[in-house]
Each structure stands twice: as structure tokens, then as C-alpha cells.
């Protein structure tokens, strides 16, 4: 019992420590994302993505970068673009860019891991699009695409949609109070979209760090604990197991980063960790949402396409970095060995950005011009969101219990 209580307290402390480490990065990333969404005009983008050619794919990638968001929001935006005339591959490029070429994700990865993983995230995001494009050109699923588009158009009059691409965005004055009210609302919408995933992901990371032994990772990923010079088949196995593990976590990319750091701490290869990070679009909730939009055949096609693309991407990154002798150092200290709560740059950065969040709260919730205005960017408010909400609440209760154990028992 005493061992369990010690592990319980450590799990809660690790989760809270991870979040404290990442807090300023979350805030800064969402500020940048909110600024881009408000001040960068994106009207009529779907008309620029109507063909499966290089120009349309590049534009889809660029627009996706500007529209960086969580997976569920990106799925809704991609569906709207595809429904309004954008071709499949530019729409997919938009989806991949908006979930991988993400500023706040780069900050998160840098906090928890080495710079090589940040570079791998952005280079890999581009490679994901290129490999997906090649696989799409090879398979040419014209019938699936036609069926998916017909399915969307058939439901056109039965579902009310609020699409921010439907209307031209008026120019926004950078120095106006109304503009910063919009930025502030976008900022809190970003938090509203990810708080459940982040809560669950960080809680699971703490539990894994405290309760899961190294032997589990050694049995799951071949070669772990025996070598750091993995052969091709071991790297391939890591690149396959990573997405399979992610498939059953139900957690978005932001919540998965601490788990990815733990995988690397336990010796999983660079390829395996990158495959795990890239797997935010091959998890079960995404499969289900795509099936709801396009039908199960198209959803499974997208799943298989992205799975092969991310495996190819992860292997390419590993061998490229290895060739340039840039693979990260796997012998450095574990992330769980860090002292989380101390007066250092993290404390001052968190304090500074929490003050900015307070200013944004004033503009978002107390300015008169905000009354009656609503955002319509949330996707999939059905059973999945309810499940995630209760799992997040359970996570908070777990953390509270862990803190009590730390203070009163351990």
C-alpha cells in the first residue's frame, strides 16, 4: 500500500510538473495562433484549391499553416473546404499542415525534448504531405472521392453549418479594441478545444511515468534496452507500434507530447517517437469523425493512406538525421528527473503569460461589444466530447487525490 501511495503521489506531481513546464508555451502558441486567425484573411481559399495540382496542394499547405488548430477543429474545416469545391489532395494537405505545421506544437516539443524533434516535426509535416500526395497519385481513388462528395452534398440541407470560410472577413484594425476582443475570444476558444485532451494526456503521462516499468517498453518495442543502433526491421516495428499505441489513446497531438517524451526516455527510437507524434490523425475518434463525414470506406482509405505516409516519413527522418549525425542523444537524463517547481525562467515566463491571459480575459468576457457574439469552430460535440469531458473531470479528481496523498501521507 505504501508503495502504491508513493507512486500515486509521484504520478500526480509529474503530471502537474509537466503542465507547469509547458504552460508558457501553450499560452504563447495560442496567442500566435489567435493573432493569425484574426489578422490574416482566408476568404475564398477553397476556390484556390479546386485541382489536384502542385499549386493547389501548396496553397492547401499554406492555408493549413495559417489555420493551425486541434485535430477535431481541423477535420471540420477540411470537410467544409472539400464540400465547397476543394479537391481531395489540397484538402488533405490543409488538414496535415493545420495539425503538424503548428507553432504551439513546436514550443511543446522543444520544452519536453531536443531540438531535433522540433525540426523533425516541421520537416516531417512537409514530408507527410509529399508522401500522402505520392500515395494518392498511385492509388487514384476517384470513386471513393466521388461518393464522399455526394454524401456531403446529400446532407447539405439537413445540417446547419457555421463555416468561417463562407463570408469575406472584413479587414481588422490592429489597434482597435474590437480586434483585440476577437483575438482574446479566439485565444480562449483554443483552450476550449484542447483542455480535455491536454488534461487526459498529461494525466496519463504522469501515470505511465510512475507506474509503468521499463520492461513494458522493452517488450512492446523490439531492441529497447539492448541497443541504440537499431536495424531497419526494428525501426520499422517502432514506426508501426507508435501509431498503434496512439490509436487507442484517444488523445490529440498536444496531449501526446509528454507521452512521446516518455517513450524516448525509455529508449524508443527517433523514428518510433516521431511516428507516435504524427499519429494524431490516425486515432480512433478521427476515424469515426471521418466516417461520419465521408463514409467508412473513405475514412478507412484516409487512415491507411496517412498510416503509410507517416511510417515512410518517420523512417526517412531517422535515416536522414542519422546520415547527418544529428540524431538526438538518447543517454541524457530522464525528463521525470527534473525539478519542476522552482524560481527559474519557467516561473517568470509562466507569470508573464498568465498576466497576458488575464488581459485577454478582460477583452473576451467583459467588453460590451462581445455580448451576443458566438464562435462556431468547435467540431464533434457528440458522445466523444462527453466521454472526454468526464475523463478530464476524473483526471482532475485523480490529481487532487494525488496532491492530498503527497501532503498528508507520503
C-alpha positions as CSV (number, residue, x, y, z in Angstrom):
1,X,0.0,0.0,0.0
2,X,2.8,2.4,0.9
3,X,4.5,1.7,-2.5
4,X,1.2,2.5,-4.3
5,X,0.7,5.7,-2.4
6,X,4.2,6.8,-3.2
7,X,3.7,6.1,-6.9
8,X,0.3,7.8,-6.8
9,X,1.8,11.0,-5.4
10,X,4.7,10.8,-7.9
11,X,2.2,10.4,-10.8
12,X,0.2,13.5,-9.7
13,X,3.4,15.5,-9.1
14,X,4.7,14.5,-12.6
15,X,1.5,15.5,-14.3
16,X,1.4,18.9,-12.6
17,X,5.1,19.4,-13.2
18,X,4.7,18.6,-16.9
19,X,1.9,21.1,-17.2
20,X,3.9,23.8,-15.3
21,X,6.8,23.2,-17.7
22,X,4.6,23.7,-20.7
23,X,2.2,26.4,-19.6
24,X,4.0,29.4,-21.1
25,X,4.5,27.5,-24.3
26,X,0.8,26.8,-24.5
27,X,-0.1,30.4,-23.9
28,X,2.4,31.8,-26.4
29,X,1.4,29.3,-29.0
30,X,-2.3,30.0,-28.7
31,X,-1.6,33.8,-28.8
32,X,0.2,33.4,-32.1
33,X,-2.5,31.1,-33.5
34,X,-5.2,33.6,-32.4
35,X,-3.4,36.5,-34.0
36,X,-3.0,34.7,-37.3
37,X,-6.7,33.7,-37.3
38,X,-7.9,37.2,-36.7
39,X,-5.4,39.3,-38.8
40,X,-4.8,37.0,-41.7
41,X,-7.6,37.0,-44.3
42,X,-8.6,33.5,-45.5
43,X,-11.7,34.2,-47.6
44,X,-12.3,32.2,-50.8
45,X,-9.4,29.8,-50.1
46,X,-11.5,26.8,-51.2
47,X,-11.7,28.3,-54.7
48,X,-7.9,28.3,-54.9
49,X,-7.8,24.6,-54.0
50,X,-10.1,23.2,-56.7
51,X,-7.5,21.0,-58.6
52,X,-5.1,18.2,-57.5
53,X,-2.1,20.1,-58.9
54,X,1.0,21.5,-57.4
55,X,-0.3,25.0,-57.0
56,X,-3.5,23.8,-55.1
57,X,-1.5,21.5,-52.8
58,X,0.9,24.3,-52.0
59,X,-2.0,26.6,-51.3
60,X,-3.7,24.0,-49.2
61,X,-0.5,23.6,-47.2
62,X,-0.1,27.3,-46.7
63,X,-3.7,27.9,-45.7
64,X,-3.4,24.9,-43.3
65,X,-0.4,26.5,-41.7
66,X,-2.3,29.7,-41.2
67,X,-5.3,27.8,-39.8
68,X,-3.3,25.8,-37.3
69,X,-5.7,24.1,-34.8
70,X,-6.5,21.0,-32.9
71,X,-7.3,17.8,-34.9
72,X,-11.1,18.0,-34.4
73,X,-11.4,21.6,-35.5
74,X,-9.1,20.9,-38.5
75,X,-11.3,18.0,-39.5
76,X,-14.4,20.2,-39.6
77,X,-12.6,22.9,-41.6
78,X,-11.2,20.4,-44.1
79,X,-14.7,18.9,-44.5
80,X,-16.1,22.4,-45.3
81,X,-13.4,23.1,-47.9
82,X,-13.9,19.7,-49.6
83,X,-17.6,20.2,-49.6
84,X,-17.4,23.6,-51.2
85,X,-15.2,22.5,-54.1
86,X,-11.7,22.0,-53.0
87,X,-10.1,18.8,-54.4
88,X,-9.2,15.9,-52.1
89,X,-5.4,16.3,-52.1
90,X,-5.3,20.0,-51.4
91,X,-7.9,19.4,-48.6
92,X,-5.7,16.7,-47.1
93,X,-2.6,19.0,-47.4
94,X,-4.6,21.6,-45.5
95,X,-5.5,19.0,-42.8
96,X,-1.9,17.8,-42.4
97,X,-0.5,21.3,-42.3
98,X,-3.0,22.6,-39.8
99,X,-2.2,19.8,-37.4
100,X,1.5,19.4,-37.9
101,X,3.0,22.7,-39.0
102,X,1.8,24.2,-35.8
103,X,3.7,26.9,-33.8
104,X,2.4,25.9,-30.4
105,X,3.3,22.2,-31.1
106,X,6.9,23.2,-31.8
107,X,7.1,25.0,-28.5
108,X,5.7,22.0,-26.7
109,X,8.1,19.6,-28.3
110,X,11.1,21.9,-27.5
111,X,10.0,22.0,-23.8
112,X,9.9,18.2,-23.5
113,X,12.5,17.0,-26.0
114,X,15.5,18.0,-28.1
115,X,15.6,20.5,-31.0
116,X,15.9,17.5,-33.4
117,X,12.3,16.6,-32.6
118,X,11.2,20.1,-33.4
119,X,13.0,20.0,-36.7
120,X,11.6,16.6,-37.3
121,X,8.0,17.8,-36.6
122,X,8.2,20.6,-39.3
123,X,10.3,18.8,-41.9
124,X,8.2,15.7,-41.3
125,X,5.0,17.7,-41.7
126,X,6.1,18.6,-45.2
127,X,7.2,15.0,-45.9
128,X,3.8,13.7,-44.7
129,X,2.1,15.9,-47.3
130,X,4.5,14.8,-50.1
131,X,4.3,11.0,-49.3
132,X,0.5,11.3,-49.0
133,X,0.4,13.0,-52.4
134,X,2.5,10.2,-53.9
135,X,0.3,7.5,-52.4
136,X,-2.8,9.3,-53.5
137,X,-1.5,9.6,-57.1
138,X,-0.6,5.9,-57.0
139,X,-4.0,4.7,-55.7
140,X,-6.3,7.3,-57.5
141,X,-9.4,6.7,-55.5
142,X,-11.8,8.5,-57.9
143,X,-14.9,6.5,-57.0
144,X,-14.3,7.0,-53.2
145,X,-13.9,10.7,-53.6
146,X,-17.0,11.0,-55.7
147,X,-19.0,9.0,-53.2
148,X,-17.7,11.1,-50.3
149,X,-18.6,14.4,-52.1
150,X,-22.0,13.1,-52.9
151,X,-22.5,12.1,-49.3
152,X,-21.6,15.6,-48.1
153,X,-23.8,17.3,-50.7
154,X,-26.7,15.0,-49.9
155,X,-26.6,16.2,-46.3
156,X,-26.3,19.8,-47.3
157,X,-29.8,20.8,-46.4
158,X,-30.2,18.7,-43.3
159,X,-27.3,20.0,-41.2
160,X,-26.8,23.6,-40.3
161,X,-23.2,24.7,-40.7
162,X,-21.3,27.7,-39.4
163,X,-18.3,28.0,-41.6
164,X,-15.9,30.9,-41.2
165,X,-14.9,30.4,-44.9
166,X,-18.4,31.3,-46.1
167,X,-18.0,35.0,-45.9
168,X,-15.3,37.5,-46.6
169,X,-13.5,38.6,-43.5
170,X,-13.5,42.4,-43.1
171,X,-10.2,44.0,-42.6
172,X,-9.3,44.2,-39.0
173,X,-7.6,47.3,-37.5
174,X,-4.6,46.1,-35.5
175,X,-5.0,49.0,-32.9
176,X,-8.8,48.7,-32.4
177,X,-10.3,47.4,-29.2
178,X,-12.7,45.2,-31.2
179,X,-9.8,43.5,-32.9
180,X,-8.2,42.5,-29.6
181,X,-11.5,41.3,-28.3
182,X,-11.6,39.0,-31.3
183,X,-8.1,37.8,-30.6
184,X,-9.0,37.2,-27.0
185,X,-12.1,35.2,-27.9
186,X,-10.0,33.1,-30.3
187,X,-7.4,32.6,-27.6
188,X,-10.0,31.1,-25.2
189,X,-11.6,29.1,-28.0
190,X,-8.2,27.5,-28.5
191,X,-8.1,26.5,-24.8
192,X,-11.7,25.3,-25.0
193,X,-10.8,23.0,-27.9
194,X,-7.9,21.3,-26.2
195,X,-8.4,21.4,-22.4
196,X,-9.8,17.9,-22.3
197,X,-7.1,16.3,-24.5
198,X,-4.3,18.1,-22.6
199,X,-5.8,17.2,-19.2
200,X,-6.1,13.5,-20.1
201,X,-2.8,13.3,-22.0
202,X,-0.8,14.9,-19.2
203,X,-2.5,12.7,-16.6
204,X,-1.8,9.5,-18.5
205,X,1.8,10.7,-18.9
206,X,2.2,11.0,-15.1
207,X,0.6,7.6,-14.5
208,X,2.9,6.0,-17.1
209,X,6.0,7.7,-15.6
210,X,5.1,6.5,-12.1
211,X,3.5,3.0,-12.6
212,X,4.7,1.5,-15.9
213,X,8.0,-0.3,-15.7
214,X,10.8,-0.1,-18.2
215,X,10.2,-3.8,-19.0
216,X,6.9,-2.9,-20.6
217,X,8.5,-0.7,-23.2
218,X,11.2,-3.3,-23.8
219,X,8.5,-5.9,-24.6
220,X,6.5,-3.5,-26.7
221,X,9.3,-2.1,-28.8
222,X,11.9,-4.5,-30.1
223,X,15.6,-3.8,-29.2
224,X,14.8,-1.3,-26.4
225,X,17.2,-1.8,-23.5
226,X,19.5,-3.9,-25.7
227,X,20.8,-1.4,-28.3
228,X,20.6,2.2,-29.6
229,X,21.8,1.2,-33.0
230,X,18.6,-0.1,-34.4
231,X,18.4,-2.1,-37.7
232,X,15.8,-1.4,-40.4
233,X,13.3,-4.0,-39.1
234,X,13.5,-2.7,-35.6
235,X,12.9,0.8,-36.8
236,X,10.0,-0.3,-38.9
237,X,8.5,-2.1,-35.9
238,X,8.8,1.1,-33.8
239,X,7.2,3.1,-36.6
240,X,4.3,0.8,-36.7
241,X,3.8,0.3,-32.9
242,X,3.9,4.0,-32.3
243,X,0.7,4.8,-34.3
244,X,-1.0,1.6,-32.9
245,X,-0.3,2.9,-29.4
246,X,-1.6,6.3,-30.3
247,X,-4.7,4.8,-32.0
248,X,-6.0,3.7,-28.6
249,X,-5.0,6.7,-26.5
250,X,-7.8,9.0,-28.0
251,X,-5.5,12.0,-27.3
252,X,-4.6,14.8,-29.6
253,X,-1.1,15.9,-30.5
254,X,-0.7,18.5,-27.7
255,X,-1.6,15.9,-25.0
256,X,0.6,13.3,-26.6
257,X,3.9,15.2,-26.4
258,X,4.7,14.2,-22.7
259,X,3.9,10.6,-23.7
260,X,6.3,10.9,-26.6
261,X,9.0,12.2,-24.3
262,X,8.5,9.2,-22.0
263,X,8.8,6.9,-25.0
264,X,12.1,8.4,-25.9
265,X,13.3,8.3,-22.2
266,X,12.7,4.6,-22.3
267,X,14.8,4.1,-25.4
268,X,12.3,4.1,-28.2
269,X,14.0,5.2,-31.5
270,X,13.7,8.6,-33.1
271,X,11.6,7.0,-35.9
272,X,9.2,5.4,-33.4
273,X,8.8,8.6,-31.4
274,X,8.2,10.7,-34.5
275,X,5.6,8.2,-35.7
276,X,3.8,8.4,-32.4
277,X,3.8,12.3,-32.6
278,X,2.5,12.2,-36.2
279,X,-0.3,9.8,-35.3
280,X,-2.9,12.4,-34.2
281,X,-4.9,11.9,-37.4
282,X,-4.9,8.1,-37.2
283,X,-6.6,7.7,-33.8
284,X,-10.0,6.2,-33.4
285,X,-12.0,9.4,-32.8
286,X,-10.7,10.9,-36.0
287,X,-11.5,7.6,-37.9
288,X,-15.1,7.9,-36.5
289,X,-15.5,11.5,-37.4
290,X,-14.2,11.0,-41.0
291,X,-16.7,8.1,-41.3
292,X,-19.5,10.4,-40.2
293,X,-18.4,12.9,-42.9
294,X,-17.4,10.8,-45.8
295,X,-18.5,7.2,-45.1
296,X,-16.5,4.3,-43.7
297,X,-14.8,3.3,-46.9
298,X,-13.3,6.8,-47.4
299,X,-12.5,7.1,-43.8
300,X,-10.5,3.8,-43.8
301,X,-8.8,4.9,-47.0
302,X,-7.6,8.1,-45.4
303,X,-6.5,6.1,-42.3
304,X,-4.4,3.7,-44.3
305,X,-3.0,6.4,-46.6
306,X,-1.9,8.5,-43.6
307,X,-0.5,5.5,-41.7
308,X,1.7,4.5,-44.7
309,X,2.7,8.2,-45.1
310,X,3.7,8.7,-41.5
311,X,5.7,5.4,-41.4
312,X,7.6,6.5,-44.5
313,X,8.1,9.9,-43.1
314,X,9.4,8.6,-39.7
315,X,11.9,6.3,-41.3
316,X,13.1,9.0,-43.7
317,X,13.6,11.4,-40.9
318,X,15.5,8.8,-38.8
319,X,17.9,7.8,-41.6
320,X,18.4,11.4,-42.8
321,X,19.3,12.6,-39.3
322,X,21.5,9.6,-38.8
323,X,23.3,10.3,-42.1
324,X,24.0,13.8,-40.9
325,X,24.9,12.6,-37.4
326,X,22.0,14.7,-36.0
327,X,20.1,12.0,-34.1
328,X,19.3,13.2,-30.5
329,X,21.3,12.0,-27.6
330,X,19.4,9.2,-26.0
331,X,21.7,9.0,-23.0
332,X,20.7,12.3,-21.4
333,X,18.8,12.4,-18.1
334,X,15.1,11.5,-18.0
335,X,12.5,14.2,-18.1
336,X,11.0,12.9,-14.9
337,X,14.2,13.6,-13.1
338,X,13.8,17.4,-13.5
339,X,12.9,19.7,-10.6
340,X,9.6,21.1,-11.8
341,X,8.7,23.8,-9.3
342,X,11.5,26.3,-8.7
343,X,12.2,30.0,-9.2
344,X,13.7,30.0,-12.7
345,X,13.0,31.2,-16.2
346,X,9.9,28.9,-16.4
347,X,8.4,30.6,-13.3
348,X,8.9,34.1,-14.8
349,X,7.6,33.1,-18.2
350,X,4.5,31.5,-16.8
351,X,3.9,34.5,-14.6
352,X,4.3,36.9,-17.6
353,X,2.0,34.9,-19.9
354,X,-0.6,34.4,-17.1
355,X,-0.8,38.2,-16.8
356,X,-1.4,38.4,-20.6
357,X,-4.1,35.8,-20.3
358,X,-5.7,37.9,-17.6
359,X,-5.7,40.9,-20.0
360,X,-7.2,38.7,-22.7
361,X,-9.9,37.5,-20.3
362,X,-10.9,41.2,-19.8
363,X,-11.2,41.7,-23.6
364,X,-13.0,38.4,-24.1
365,X,-15.6,38.5,-21.3
366,X,-16.0,42.0,-20.1
367,X,-16.1,44.2,-23.2
368,X,-19.6,45.4,-24.2
369,X,-19.1,44.6,-27.9
370,X,-18.7,40.9,-27.2
371,X,-22.3,40.5,-26.0
372,X,-24.3,38.3,-28.3
373,X,-21.2,37.2,-30.3
374,X,-20.5,33.5,-30.7
375,X,-17.8,31.3,-32.1
376,X,-18.7,28.3,-34.3
377,X,-15.5,26.5,-34.6
378,X,-16.0,23.5,-32.4
379,X,-16.4,20.2,-34.1
380,X,-17.9,16.9,-32.9
381,X,-19.9,17.9,-29.8
382,X,-21.5,14.5,-29.5
383,X,-20.7,11.4,-27.5
384,X,-17.0,11.7,-27.8
385,X,-16.8,15.1,-26.3
386,X,-19.0,14.0,-23.4
387,X,-16.7,11.0,-22.8
388,X,-13.6,13.2,-22.9
389,X,-15.2,15.7,-20.6
390,X,-15.9,13.1,-17.9
391,X,-12.5,11.6,-18.4
392,X,-11.0,15.0,-17.9
393,X,-13.1,15.5,-14.7
394,X,-11.9,12.1,-13.5
395,X,-8.3,13.2,-14.2
396,X,-8.8,16.3,-12.0
397,X,-10.1,14.2,-9.2
398,X,-7.2,11.8,-9.6
399,X,-4.7,14.7,-9.4
400,X,-6.4,16.2,-6.4
401,X,-6.2,12.9,-4.6
402,X,-2.5,12.6,-5.5
403,X,-1.8,16.1,-4.1
404,X,-3.6,15.1,-0.9
405,X,-1.6,11.9,-0.6
406,X,1.6,13.9,-1.2
407,X,0.8,16.4,1.6
408,X,-0.7,14.1,4.2
409,X,0.6,10.6,3.7
410,X,3.9,10.4,1.8
